[in-house]
């Protein structure tokens, strides 16, 4: 057998040995069980990141910067190189820009960044009183809903509901307040300003007095 033929066989045998090793899973990135996110949540364009959301930040061709991060209670994440970044309350596009700016100014030239929401924190509203299905409802990917949408989650008003007297209990910085809403006027008057319900609100629909 010619020497060149023997060398080719040896090269083929070596390739067969190496290829299975190359096919193994890539090493996990910090905070991840795999190099890429294993699942993602559907996000609307106007969704705003909240404390507790789990996000995956990818910087193209910079694998050491790709990170799975939980948004802290103060709305911040800690990102490699640039440190603390405020993303809570921002849309995905705005959050990308918040990371892009310091990276571009100090470390990388025109970095290509994407953000994927892997899971949402629990954000719920409680709806009580004269609705068809009183209870607690998870807003999922929605940052908020308006008052009529929230009542719709509970099946709408009962026939005994006083739609002019809807009360929203909201706690801000430990202080609870009661807000009274005329849902009938909002529903019937297109010029009426709608009311935004926020996660954590408790909505109570009063009963009509005959």
Helices and strands as residue ranges (DSSP letters): H 3-22, E 54-59, E 67-70, E 76-79, E 83-86, H 92-106, E 113-119, E 124-129, E 135-138, E 144-146, H 147-153, E 161-172, E 175-181, H 183-188, E 196-198, E 202-207
